[in-house]
């Protein structure tokens, strides 16, 4: 799975178009770096 961050609505549209063009459906678009790393931070916080 690809986790791709974007910075603007235009970026999001371009990424979706490119992924569709190459036939990739195994990706997640994330609107910020903070959102992208949040699961990692939460996981680390729960590990003893």
mmCIF entry with sequence, helices, sheets and N, C-alpha, C, O atoms, coordinates in Angstrom:
data_MODEL
# 
_entry.id   MODEL 
# 
_entity.id                         1 
_entity.type                       polymer 
_entity.pdbx_number_of_molecules   1 
# 
_entity_poly.entity_id                      1 
_entity_poly.type                           'polypeptide(L)' 
_entity_poly.nstd_linkage                   no 
_entity_poly.nstd_monomer                   no 
_entity_poly.pdbx_seq_one_letter_code       
;(UNK)(UNK)(UNK)(UNK)(UNK)(UNK)(UNK)(UNK)(UNK)(UNK)(UNK)(UNK)(UNK)(UNK)(UNK)(UNK)
(UNK)(UNK)(UNK)(UNK)(UNK)(UNK)(UNK)(UNK)(UNK)(UNK)(UNK)(UNK)(UNK)(UNK)(UNK)(UNK)
(UNK)(UNK)(UNK)(UNK)(UNK)(UNK)(UNK)(UNK)(UNK)(UNK)(UNK)(UNK)(UNK)(UNK)(UNK)(UNK)
;
_entity_poly.pdbx_seq_one_letter_code_can   XXXXXXXXXXXXXXXXXXXXXXXXXXXXXXXXXXXXXXXXXXXXXXXX 
_entity_poly.pdbx_strand_id                 A 
# 
loop_
_entity_poly_seq.entity_id 
_entity_poly_seq.num 
_entity_poly_seq.mon_id 
_entity_poly_seq.hetero 
1 1  UNK n 
1 2  UNK n 
1 3  UNK n 
1 4  UNK n 
1 5  UNK n 
1 6  UNK n 
1 7  UNK n 
1 8  UNK n 
1 9  UNK n 
1 10 UNK n 
1 11 UNK n 
1 12 UNK n 
1 13 UNK n 
1 14 UNK n 
1 15 UNK n 
1 16 UNK n 
1 17 UNK n 
1 18 UNK n 
1 19 UNK n 
1 20 UNK n 
1 21 UNK n 
1 22 UNK n 
1 23 UNK n 
1 24 UNK n 
1 25 UNK n 
1 26 UNK n 
1 27 UNK n 
1 28 UNK n 
1 29 UNK n 
1 30 UNK n 
1 31 UNK n 
1 32 UNK n 
1 33 UNK n 
1 34 UNK n 
1 35 UNK n 
1 36 UNK n 
1 37 UNK n 
1 38 UNK n 
1 39 UNK n 
1 40 UNK n 
1 41 UNK n 
1 42 UNK n 
1 43 UNK n 
1 44 UNK n 
1 45 UNK n 
1 46 UNK n 
1 47 UNK n 
1 48 UNK n 
# 
_struct_asym.id          A 
_struct_asym.entity_id   1 
# 
loop_
_struct_conf.conf_type_id 
_struct_conf.id 
_struct_conf.pdbx_PDB_helix_id 
_struct_conf.beg_label_comp_id 
_struct_conf.beg_label_asym_id 
_struct_conf.beg_label_seq_id 
_struct_conf.pdbx_beg_PDB_ins_code 
_struct_conf.end_label_comp_id 
_struct_conf.end_label_asym_id 
_struct_conf.end_label_seq_id 
_struct_conf.pdbx_end_PDB_ins_code 
_struct_conf.beg_auth_comp_id 
_struct_conf.beg_auth_asym_id 
_struct_conf.beg_auth_seq_id 
_struct_conf.end_auth_comp_id 
_struct_conf.end_auth_asym_id 
_struct_conf.end_auth_seq_id 
_struct_conf.pdbx_PDB_helix_class 
_struct_conf.details 
_struct_conf.pdbx_PDB_helix_length 
HELX_P HELX_P1 AA1 UNK A 9  ? UNK A 22 ? UNK A 9  UNK A 22 1 ? 14 
HELX_P HELX_P2 AA2 UNK A 33 ? UNK A 46 ? UNK A 33 UNK A 46 1 ? 14 
# 
_struct_conf_type.id          HELX_P 
_struct_conf_type.criteria    ? 
_struct_conf_type.reference   ? 
# 
_struct_sheet.id               AA1 
_struct_sheet.type             ? 
_struct_sheet.number_strands   2 
_struct_sheet.details          ? 
# 
_struct_sheet_order.sheet_id     AA1 
_struct_sheet_order.range_id_1   1 
_struct_sheet_order.range_id_2   2 
_struct_sheet_order.offset       ? 
_struct_sheet_order.sense        parallel 
# 
loop_
_struct_sheet_range.sheet_id 
_struct_sheet_range.id 
_struct_sheet_range.beg_label_comp_id 
_struct_sheet_range.beg_label_asym_id 
_struct_sheet_range.beg_label_seq_id 
_struct_sheet_range.pdbx_beg_PDB_ins_code 
_struct_sheet_range.end_label_comp_id 
_struct_sheet_range.end_label_asym_id 
_struct_sheet_range.end_label_seq_id 
_struct_sheet_range.pdbx_end_PDB_ins_code 
_struct_sheet_range.beg_auth_comp_id 
_struct_sheet_range.beg_auth_asym_id 
_struct_sheet_range.beg_auth_seq_id 
_struct_sheet_range.end_auth_comp_id 
_struct_sheet_range.end_auth_asym_id 
_struct_sheet_range.end_auth_seq_id 
AA1 1 UNK A 2  ? UNK A 5  ? UNK A 2  UNK A 5  
AA1 2 UNK A 27 ? UNK A 30 ? UNK A 27 UNK A 30 
# 
loop_
_atom_site.group_PDB 
_atom_site.id 
_atom_site.type_symbol 
_atom_site.label_atom_id 
_atom_site.label_alt_id 
_atom_site.label_comp_id 
_atom_site.label_asym_id 
_atom_site.label_entity_id 
_atom_site.label_seq_id 
_atom_site.pdbx_PDB_ins_code 
_atom_site.Cartn_x 
_atom_site.Cartn_y 
_atom_site.Cartn_z 
_atom_site.occupancy 
_atom_site.B_iso_or_equiv 
_atom_site.pdbx_formal_charge 
_atom_site.auth_seq_id 
_atom_site.auth_comp_id 
_atom_site.auth_asym_id 
_atom_site.auth_atom_id 
_atom_site.pdbx_PDB_model_num 
ATOM 1   N N  . UNK A 1 1  ? 0.848  -1.184 0.000   1.00 0.00 ? 1  UNK A N  1 
ATOM 2   C CA . UNK A 1 1  ? 0.000  0.000  0.000   1.00 0.00 ? 1  UNK A CA 1 
ATOM 3   C C  . UNK A 1 1  ? 0.886  1.237  0.000   1.00 0.00 ? 1  UNK A C  1 
ATOM 4   O O  . UNK A 1 1  ? 1.833  1.340  0.780   1.00 0.00 ? 1  UNK A O  1 
ATOM 5   N N  . UNK A 1 2  ? 0.569  2.161  -0.875  1.00 0.00 ? 2  UNK A N  1 
ATOM 6   C CA . UNK A 1 2  ? 1.255  3.448  -0.950  1.00 0.00 ? 2  UNK A CA 1 
ATOM 7   C C  . UNK A 1 2  ? 0.529  4.440  -0.055  1.00 0.00 ? 2  UNK A C  1 
ATOM 8   O O  . UNK A 1 2  ? -0.700 4.514  -0.083  1.00 0.00 ? 2  UNK A O  1 
ATOM 9   N N  . UNK A 1 3  ? 1.267  5.196  0.733   1.00 0.00 ? 3  UNK A N  1 
ATOM 10  C CA . UNK A 1 3  ? 0.726  6.274  1.553   1.00 0.00 ? 3  UNK A CA 1 
ATOM 11  C C  . UNK A 1 3  ? 1.328  7.555  0.995   1.00 0.00 ? 3  UNK A C  1 
ATOM 12  O O  . UNK A 1 3  ? 2.531  7.788  1.118   1.00 0.00 ? 3  UNK A O  1 
ATOM 13  N N  . UNK A 1 4  ? 0.499  8.376  0.389   1.00 0.00 ? 4  UNK A N  1 
ATOM 14  C CA . UNK A 1 4  ? 0.980  9.543  -0.335  1.00 0.00 ? 4  UNK A CA 1 
ATOM 15  C C  . UNK A 1 4  ? 0.396  10.803 0.285   1.00 0.00 ? 4  UNK A C  1 
ATOM 16  O O  . UNK A 1 4  ? -0.821 10.927 0.428   1.00 0.00 ? 4  UNK A O  1 
ATOM 17  N N  . UNK A 1 5  ? 1.268  11.737 0.651   1.00 0.00 ? 5  UNK A N  1 
ATOM 18  C CA . UNK A 1 5  ? 0.784  13.006 1.187   1.00 0.00 ? 5  UNK A CA 1 
ATOM 19  C C  . UNK A 1 5  ? 0.682  14.021 0.059   1.00 0.00 ? 5  UNK A C  1 
ATOM 20  O O  . UNK A 1 5  ? 1.400  13.950 -0.939  1.00 0.00 ? 5  UNK A O  1 
ATOM 21  N N  . UNK A 1 6  ? -0.212 14.947 0.241   1.00 0.00 ? 6  UNK A N  1 
ATOM 22  C CA . UNK A 1 6  ? -0.389 16.023 -0.734  1.00 0.00 ? 6  UNK A CA 1 
ATOM 23  C C  . UNK A 1 6  ? -0.567 17.339 0.005   1.00 0.00 ? 6  UNK A C  1 
ATOM 24  O O  . UNK A 1 6  ? -0.897 17.353 1.190   1.00 0.00 ? 6  UNK A O  1 
ATOM 25  N N  . UNK A 1 7  ? -0.349 18.445 -0.698  1.00 0.00 ? 7  UNK A N  1 
ATOM 26  C CA . UNK A 1 7  ? -0.350 19.755 -0.065  1.00 0.00 ? 7  UNK A CA 1 
ATOM 27  C C  . UNK A 1 7  ? -1.499 20.650 -0.493  1.00 0.00 ? 7  UNK A C  1 
ATOM 28  O O  . UNK A 1 7  ? -1.814 21.623 0.192   1.00 0.00 ? 7  UNK A O  1 
ATOM 29  N N  . UNK A 1 8  ? -2.123 20.337 -1.608  1.00 0.00 ? 8  UNK A N  1 
ATOM 30  C CA . UNK A 1 8  ? -3.227 21.179 -2.078  1.00 0.00 ? 8  UNK A CA 1 
ATOM 31  C C  . UNK A 1 8  ? -4.245 20.305 -2.811  1.00 0.00 ? 8  UNK A C  1 
ATOM 32  O O  . UNK A 1 8  ? -3.984 19.140 -3.112  1.00 0.00 ? 8  UNK A O  1 
ATOM 33  N N  . UNK A 1 9  ? -5.387 20.883 -3.086  1.00 0.00 ? 9  UNK A N  1 
ATOM 34  C CA . UNK A 1 9  ? -6.404 20.150 -3.840  1.00 0.00 ? 9  UNK A CA 1 
ATOM 35  C C  . UNK A 1 9  ? -5.907 19.824 -5.239  1.00 0.00 ? 9  UNK A C  1 
ATOM 36  O O  . UNK A 1 9  ? -6.230 18.769 -5.787  1.00 0.00 ? 9  UNK A O  1 
ATOM 37  N N  . UNK A 1 10 ? -5.122 20.724 -5.818  1.00 0.00 ? 10 UNK A N  1 
ATOM 38  C CA . UNK A 1 10 ? -4.550 20.464 -7.148  1.00 0.00 ? 10 UNK A CA 1 
ATOM 39  C C  . UNK A 1 10 ? -3.610 19.257 -7.111  1.00 0.00 ? 10 UNK A C  1 
ATOM 40  O O  . UNK A 1 10 ? -3.633 18.415 -8.009  1.00 0.00 ? 10 UNK A O  1 
ATOM 41  N N  . UNK A 1 11 ? -2.785 19.181 -6.065  1.00 0.00 ? 11 UNK A N  1 
ATOM 42  C CA . UNK A 1 11 ? -1.905 18.017 -5.904  1.00 0.00 ? 11 UNK A CA 1 
ATOM 43  C C  . UNK A 1 11 ? -2.727 16.741 -5.827  1.00 0.00 ? 11 UNK A C  1 
ATOM 44  O O  . UNK A 1 11 ? -2.411 15.747 -6.481  1.00 0.00 ? 11 UNK A O  1 
ATOM 45  N N  . UNK A 1 12 ? -3.787 16.775 -5.020  1.00 0.00 ? 12 UNK A N  1 
ATOM 46  C CA . UNK A 1 12 ? -4.638 15.603 -4.851  1.00 0.00 ? 12 UNK A CA 1 
ATOM 47  C C  . UNK A 1 12 ? -5.216 15.144 -6.192  1.00 0.00 ? 12 UNK A C  1 
ATOM 48  O O  . UNK A 1 12 ? -5.222 13.953 -6.502  1.00 0.00 ? 12 UNK A O  1 
ATOM 49  N N  . UNK A 1 13 ? -5.694 16.095 -6.970  1.00 0.00 ? 13 UNK A N  1 
ATOM 50  C CA . UNK A 1 13 ? -6.265 15.768 -8.281  1.00 0.00 ? 13 UNK A CA 1 
ATOM 51  C C  . UNK A 1 13 ? -5.214 15.163 -9.211  1.00 0.00 ? 13 UNK A C  1 
ATOM 52  O O  . UNK A 1 13 ? -5.481 14.186 -9.911  1.00 0.00 ? 13 UNK A O  1 
ATOM 53  N N  . UNK A 1 14 ? -4.012 15.756 -9.212  1.00 0.00 ? 14 UNK A N  1 
ATOM 54  C CA . UNK A 1 14 ? -2.933 15.245 -10.070 1.00 0.00 ? 14 UNK A CA 1 
ATOM 55  C C  . UNK A 1 14 ? -2.529 13.831 -9.667  1.00 0.00 ? 14 UNK A C  1 
ATOM 56  O O  . UNK A 1 14 ? -2.318 12.969 -10.520 1.00 0.00 ? 14 UNK A O  1 
ATOM 57  N N  . UNK A 1 15 ? -2.424 13.603 -8.368  1.00 0.00 ? 15 UNK A N  1 
ATOM 58  C CA . UNK A 1 15 ? -2.034 12.275 -7.883  1.00 0.00 ? 15 UNK A CA 1 
ATOM 59  C C  . UNK A 1 15 ? -3.091 11.246 -8.258  1.00 0.00 ? 15 UNK A C  1 
ATOM 60  O O  . UNK A 1 15 ? -2.763 10.165 -8.747  1.00 0.00 ? 15 UNK A O  1 
ATOM 61  N N  . UNK A 1 16 ? -4.358 11.576 -8.030  1.00 0.00 ? 16 UNK A N  1 
ATOM 62  C CA . UNK A 1 16 ? -5.433 10.644 -8.387  1.00 0.00 ? 16 UNK A CA 1 
ATOM 63  C C  . UNK A 1 16 ? -5.414 10.331 -9.879  1.00 0.00 ? 16 UNK A C  1 
ATOM 64  O O  . UNK A 1 16 ? -5.592 9.181  -10.281 1.00 0.00 ? 16 UNK A O  1 
ATOM 65  N N  . UNK A 1 17 ? -5.198 11.355 -10.693 1.00 0.00 ? 17 UNK A N  1 
ATOM 66  C CA . UNK A 1 17 ? -5.139 11.159 -12.142 1.00 0.00 ? 17 UNK A CA 1 
ATOM 67  C C  . UNK A 1 17 ? -3.981 10.275 -12.551 1.00 0.00 ? 17 UNK A C  1 
ATOM 68  O O  . UNK A 1 17 ? -4.131 9.391  -13.395 1.00 0.00 ? 17 UNK A O  1 
ATOM 69  N N  . UNK A 1 18 ? -2.820 10.514 -11.950 1.00 0.00 ? 18 UNK A N  1 
ATOM 70  C CA . UNK A 1 18 ? -1.638 9.717  -12.275 1.00 0.00 ? 18 UNK A CA 1 
ATOM 71  C C  . UNK A 1 18 ? -1.821 8.264  -11.847 1.00 0.00 ? 18 UNK A C  1 
ATOM 72  O O  . UNK A 1 18 ? -1.459 7.345  -12.582 1.00 0.00 ? 18 UNK A O  1 
ATOM 73  N N  . UNK A 1 19 ? -2.377 8.062  -10.670 1.00 0.00 ? 19 UNK A N  1 
ATOM 74  C CA . UNK A 1 19 ? -2.580 6.702  -10.182 1.00 0.00 ? 19 UNK A CA 1 
ATOM 75  C C  . UNK A 1 19 ? -3.599 5.956  -11.045 1.00 0.00 ? 19 UNK A C  1 
ATOM 76  O O  . UNK A 1 19 ? -3.446 4.765  -11.315 1.00 0.00 ? 19 UNK A O  1 
ATOM 77  N N  . UNK A 1 20 ? -4.622 6.663  -11.465 1.00 0.00 ? 20 UNK A N  1 
ATOM 78  C CA . UNK A 1 20 ? -5.611 6.046  -12.351 1.00 0.00 ? 20 UNK A CA 1 
ATOM 79  C C  . UNK A 1 20 ? -4.970 5.698  -13.703 1.00 0.00 ? 20 UNK A C  1 
ATOM 80  O O  . UNK A 1 20 ? -5.219 4.632  -14.266 1.00 0.00 ? 20 UNK A O  1 
ATOM 81  N N  . UNK A 1 21 ? -4.154 6.604  -14.199 1.00 0.00 ? 21 UNK A N  1 
ATOM 82  C CA . UNK A 1 21 ? -3.487 6.397  -15.482 1.00 0.00 ? 21 UNK A CA 1 
ATOM 83  C C  . UNK A 1 21 ? -2.615 5.139  -15.481 1.00 0.00 ? 21 UNK A C  1 
ATOM 84  O O  . UNK A 1 21 ? -2.570 4.410  -16.471 1.00 0.00 ? 21 UNK A O  1 
ATOM 85  N N  . UNK A 1 22 ? -1.926 4.891  -14.372 1.00 0.00 ? 22 UNK A N  1 
ATOM 86  C CA . UNK A 1 22 ? -1.063 3.712  -14.316 1.00 0.00 ? 22 UNK A CA 1 
ATOM 87  C C  . UNK A 1 22 ? -1.781 2.482  -13.747 1.00 0.00 ? 22 UNK A C  1 
ATOM 88  O O  . UNK A 1 22 ? -1.199 1.402  -13.650 1.00 0.00 ? 22 UNK A O  1 
ATOM 89  N N  . UNK A 1 23 ? -3.056 2.664  -13.373 1.00 0.00 ? 23 UNK A N  1 
ATOM 90  C CA . UNK A 1 23 ? -3.853 1.530  -12.913 1.00 0.00 ? 23 UNK A CA 1 
ATOM 91  C C  . UNK A 1 23 ? -3.603 1.123  -11.467 1.00 0.00 ? 23 UNK A C  1 
ATOM 92  O O  . UNK A 1 23 ? -3.879 -0.013 -11.084 1.00 0.00 ? 23 UNK A O  1 
ATOM 93  N N  . UNK A 1 24 ? -3.086 2.037  -10.672 1.00 0.00 ? 24 UNK A N  1 
ATOM 94  C CA . UNK A 1 24 ? -2.793 1.737  -9.271  1.00 0.00 ? 24 UNK A CA 1 
ATOM 95  C C  . UNK A 1 24 ? -3.999 2.090  -8.396  1.00 0.00 ? 24 UNK A C  1 
ATOM 96  O O  . UNK A 1 24 ? -4.469 3.227  -8.400  1.00 0.00 ? 24 UNK A O  1 
ATOM 97  N N  . UNK A 1 25 ? -4.483 1.113  -7.656  1.00 0.00 ? 25 UNK A N  1 
ATOM 98  C CA . UNK A 1 25 ? -5.601 1.361  -6.741  1.00 0.00 ? 25 UNK A CA 1 
ATOM 99  C C  . UNK A 1 25 ? -5.204 1.107  -5.291  1.00 0.00 ? 25 UNK A C  1 
ATOM 100 O O  . UNK A 1 25 ? -6.008 1.300  -4.379  1.00 0.00 ? 25 UNK A O  1 
ATOM 101 N N  . UNK A 1 26 ? -3.979 0.681  -5.083  1.00 0.00 ? 26 UNK A N  1 
ATOM 102 C CA . UNK A 1 26 ? -3.505 0.337  -3.758  1.00 0.00 ? 26 UNK A CA 1 
ATOM 103 C C  . UNK A 1 26 ? -2.750 1.519  -3.136  1.00 0.00 ? 26 UNK A C  1 
ATOM 104 O O  . UNK A 1 26 ? -1.542 1.447  -2.914  1.00 0.00 ? 26 UNK A O  1 
ATOM 105 N N  . UNK A 1 27 ? -3.479 2.603  -2.859  1.00 0.00 ? 27 UNK A N  1 
ATOM 106 C CA . UNK A 1 27 ? -2.856 3.786  -2.273  1.00 0.00 ? 27 UNK A CA 1 
ATOM 107 C C  . UNK A 1 27 ? -3.845 4.519  -1.379  1.00 0.00 ? 27 UNK A C  1 
ATOM 108 O O  . UNK A 1 27 ? -5.060 4.348  -1.478  1.00 0.00 ? 27 UNK A O  1 
ATOM 109 N N  . UNK A 1 28 ? -3.279 5.336  -0.509  1.00 0.00 ? 28 UNK A N  1 
ATOM 110 C CA . UNK A 1 28 ? -4.083 6.177  0.381   1.00 0.00 ? 28 UNK A CA 1 
ATOM 111 C C  . UNK A 1 28 ? -3.518 7.586  0.292   1.00 0.00 ? 28 UNK A C  1 
ATOM 112 O O  . UNK A 1 28 ? -2.311 7.784  0.429   1.00 0.00 ? 28 UNK A O  1 
ATOM 113 N N  . UNK A 1 29 ? -4.380 8.556  0.063   1.00 0.00 ? 29 UNK A N  1 
ATOM 114 C CA . UNK A 1 29 ? -3.952 9.950  0.045   1.00 0.00 ? 29 UNK A CA 1 
ATOM 115 C C  . UNK A 1 29 ? -4.165 10.551 1.434   1.00 0.00 ? 29 UNK A C  1 
ATOM 116 O O  . UNK A 1 29 ? -5.221 10.392 2.047   1.00 0.00 ? 29 UNK A O  1 
ATOM 117 N N  . UNK A 1 30 ? -3.141 11.238 1.906   1.00 0.00 ? 30 UNK A N  1 
ATOM 118 C CA . UNK A 1 30 ? -3.172 11.820 3.237   1.00 0.00 ? 30 UNK A CA 1 
ATOM 119 C C  . UNK A 1 30 ? -2.848 13.303 3.103   1.00 0.00 ? 30 UNK A C  1 
ATOM 120 O O  . UNK A 1 30 ? -1.902 13.686 2.414   1.00 0.00 ? 30 UNK A O  1 
ATOM 121 N N  . UNK A 1 31 ? -3.649 14.134 3.773   1.00 0.00 ? 31 UNK A N  1 
ATOM 122 C CA . UNK A 1 31 ? -3.560 15.575 3.551   1.00 0.00 ? 31 UNK A CA 1 
ATOM 123 C C  . UNK A 1 31 ? -2.394 16.273 4.238   1.00 0.00 ? 31 UNK A C  1 
ATOM 124 O O  . UNK A 1 31 ? -2.150 17.448 3.962   1.00 0.00 ? 31 UNK A O  1 
ATOM 125 N N  . UNK A 1 32 ? -1.663 15.595 5.122   1.00 0.00 ? 32 UNK A N  1 
ATOM 126 C CA . UNK A 1 32 ? -0.511 16.240 5.755   1.00 0.00 ? 32 UNK A CA 1 
ATOM 127 C C  . UNK A 1 32 ? 0.461  15.198 6.290   1.00 0.00 ? 32 UNK A C  1 
ATOM 128 O O  . UNK A 1 32 ? 0.094  14.046 6.524   1.00 0.00 ? 32 UNK A O  1 
ATOM 129 N N  . UNK A 1 33 ? 1.692  15.619 6.476   1.00 0.00 ? 33 UNK A N  1 
ATOM 130 C CA . UNK A 1 33 ? 2.699  14.748 7.068   1.00 0.00 ? 33 UNK A CA 1 
ATOM 131 C C  . UNK A 1 33 ? 2.271  14.350 8.474   1.00 0.00 ? 33 UNK A C  1 
ATOM 132 O O  . UNK A 1 33 ? 2.444  13.200 8.877   1.00 0.00 ? 33 UNK A O  1 
ATOM 133 N N  . UNK A 1 34 ? 1.713  15.300 9.222   1.00 0.00 ? 34 UNK A N  1 
ATOM 134 C CA . UNK A 1 34 ? 1.271  15.001 10.586  1.00 0.00 ? 34 UNK A CA 1 
ATOM 135 C C  . UNK A 1 34 ? 0.253  13.867 10.608  1.00 0.00 ? 34 UNK A C  1 
ATOM 136 O O  . UNK A 1 34 ? 0.332  12.975 11.453  1.00 0.00 ? 34 UNK A O  1 
ATOM 137 N N  . UNK A 1 35 ? -0.688 13.897 9.695   1.00 0.00 ? 35 UNK A N  1 
ATOM 138 C CA . UNK A 1 35 ? -1.685 12.826 9.610   1.00 0.00 ? 35 UNK A CA 1 
ATOM 139 C C  . UNK A 1 35 ? -1.037 11.504 9.206   1.00 0.00 ? 35 UNK A C  1 
ATOM 140 O O  . UNK A 1 35 ? -1.450 10.436 9.656   1.00 0.00 ? 35 UNK A O  1 
ATOM 141 N N  . UNK A 1 36 ? -0.028 11.589 8.363   1.00 0.00 ? 36 UNK A N  1 
ATOM 142 C CA . UNK A 1 36 ? 0.640  10.376 7.886   1.00 0.00 ? 36 UNK A CA 1 
ATOM 143 C C  . UNK A 1 36 ? 1.394  9.674  9.010   1.00 0.00 ? 36 UNK A C  1 
ATOM 144 O O  . UNK A 1 36 ? 1.402  8.445  9.073   1.00 0.00 ? 36 UNK A O  1 
ATOM 145 N N  . UNK A 1 37 ? 2.028  10.439 9.898   1.00 0.00 ? 37 UNK A N  1 
ATOM 146 C CA . UNK A 1 37 ? 2.821  9.805  10.955  1.00 0.00 ? 37 UNK A CA 1 
ATOM 147 C C  . UNK A 1 37 ? 2.031  9.554  12.239  1.00 0.00 ? 37 UNK A C  1 
ATOM 148 O O  . UNK A 1 37 ? 2.529  8.893  13.150  1.00 0.00 ? 37 UNK A O  1 
ATOM 149 N N  . UNK A 1 38 ? 0.818  10.070 12.322  1.00 0.00 ? 38 UNK A N  1 
ATOM 150 C CA . UNK A 1 38 ? 0.024  9.894  13.537  1.00 0.00 ? 38 UNK A CA 1 
ATOM 151 C C  . UNK A 1 38 ? -0.099 8.425  13.954  1.00 0.00 ? 38 UNK A C  1 
ATOM 152 O O  . UNK A 1 38 ? 0.085  8.127  15.134  1.00 0.00 ? 38 UNK A O  1 
ATOM 153 N N  . UNK A 1 39 ? -0.403 7.489  13.035  1.00 0.00 ? 39 UNK A N  1 
ATOM 154 C CA . UNK A 1 39 ? -0.488 6.082  13.454  1.00 0.00 ? 39 UNK A CA 1 
ATOM 155 C C  . UNK A 1 39 ? 0.833  5.550  14.016  1.00 0.00 ? 39 UNK A C  1 
ATOM 156 O O  . UNK A 1 39 ? 0.829  4.728  14.932  1.00 0.00 ? 39 UNK A O  1 
ATOM 157 N N  . UNK A 1 40 ? 1.940  6.007  13.483  1.00 0.00 ? 40 UNK A N  1 
ATOM 158 C CA . UNK A 1 40 ? 3.243  5.558  13.978  1.00 0.00 ? 40 UNK A CA 1 
ATOM 159 C C  . UNK A 1 40 ? 3.509  6.094  15.377  1.00 0.00 ? 40 UNK A C  1 
ATOM 160 O O  . UNK A 1 40 ? 4.034  5.377  16.229  1.00 0.00 ? 40 UNK A O  1 
ATOM 161 N N  . UNK A 1 41 ? 3.153  7.338  15.613  1.00 0.00 ? 41 UNK A N  1 
ATOM 162 C CA . UNK A 1 41 ? 3.340  7.955  16.924  1.00 0.00 ? 41 UNK A CA 1 
ATOM 163 C C  . UNK A 1 41 ? 2.453  7.259  17.949  1.00 0.00 ? 41 UNK A C  1 
ATOM 164 O O  . UNK A 1 41 ? 2.897  6.967  19.060  1.00 0.00 ? 41 UNK A O  1 
ATOM 165 N N  . UNK A 1 42 ? 1.210  6.995  17.583  1.00 0.00 ? 42 UNK A N  1 
ATOM 166 C CA . UNK A 1 42 ? 0.290  6.321  18.486  1.00 0.00 ? 42 UNK A CA 1 
ATOM 167 C C  . UNK A 1 42 ? 0.774  4.911  18.810  1.00 0.00 ? 42 UNK A C  1 
ATOM 168 O O  . UNK A 1 42 ? 0.685  4.469  19.956  1.00 0.00 ? 42 UNK A O  1 
ATOM 169 N N  . UNK A 1 43 ? 1.284  4.212  17.809  1.00 0.00 ? 43 UNK A N  1 
ATOM 170 C CA . UNK A 1 43 ? 1.798  2.852  18.021  1.00 0.00 ? 43 UNK A CA 1 
ATOM 171 C C  . UNK A 1 43 ? 2.978  2.863  18.974  1.00 0.00 ? 43 UNK A C  1 
ATOM 172 O O  . UNK A 1 43 ? 3.063  2.035  19.881  1.00 0.00 ? 43 UNK A O  1 
ATOM 173 N N  . UNK A 1 44 ? 3.881  3.799  18.767  1.00 0.00 ? 44 UNK A N  1 
ATOM 174 C CA . UNK A 1 44 ? 5.061  3.897  19.622  1.00 0.00 ? 44 UNK A CA 1 
ATOM 175 C C  . UNK A 1 44 ? 4.666  4.251  21.050  1.00 0.00 ? 44 UNK A C  1 
ATOM 176 O O  . UNK A 1 44 ? 5.291  3.773  21.997  1.00 0.00 ? 44 UNK A O  1 
ATOM 177 N N  . UNK A 1 45 ? 3.645  5.075  21.220  1.00 0.00 ? 45 UNK A N  1 
ATOM 178 C CA . UNK A 1 45 ? 3.212  5.489  22.543  1.00 0.00 ? 45 UNK A CA 1 
ATOM 179 C C  . UNK A 1 45 ? 2.621  4.335  23.337  1.00 0.00 ? 45 UNK A C  1 
ATOM 180 O O  . UNK A 1 45 ? 2.642  4.358  24.567  1.00 0.00 ? 45 UNK A O  1 
ATOM 181 N N  . UNK A 1 46 ? 2.089  3.319  22.645  1.00 0.00 ? 46 UNK A N  1 
ATOM 182 C CA . UNK A 1 46 ? 1.461  2.201  23.346  1.00 0.00 ? 46 UNK A CA 1 
ATOM 183 C C  . UNK A 1 46 ? 2.401  1.024  23.555  1.00 0.00 ? 46 UNK A C  1 
ATOM 184 O O  . UNK A 1 46 ? 2.049  0.070  24.249  1.00 0.00 ? 46 UNK A O  1 
ATOM 185 N N  . UNK A 1 47 ? 3.589  1.075  22.967  1.00 0.00 ? 47 UNK A N  1 
ATOM 186 C CA . UNK A 1 47 ? 4.563  0.008  23.132  1.00 0.00 ? 47 UNK A CA 1 
ATOM 187 C C  . UNK A 1 47 ? 5.333  0.263  24.421  1.00 0.00 ? 47 UNK A C  1 
ATOM 188 O O  . UNK A 1 47 ? 5.872  1.353  24.609  1.00 0.00 ? 47 UNK A O  1 
ATOM 189 N N  . UNK A 1 48 ? 5.396  -0.745 25.330  1.00 0.00 ? 48 UNK A N  1 
ATOM 190 C CA . UNK A 1 48 ? 6.114  -0.537 26.598  1.00 0.00 ? 48 UNK A CA 1 
ATOM 191 C C  . UNK A 1 48 ? 7.603  -0.369 26.432  1.00 0.00 ? 48 UNK A C  1 
ATOM 192 O O  . UNK A 1 48 ? 8.318  -0.188 27.418  1.00 0.00 ? 48 UNK A O  1 
# 
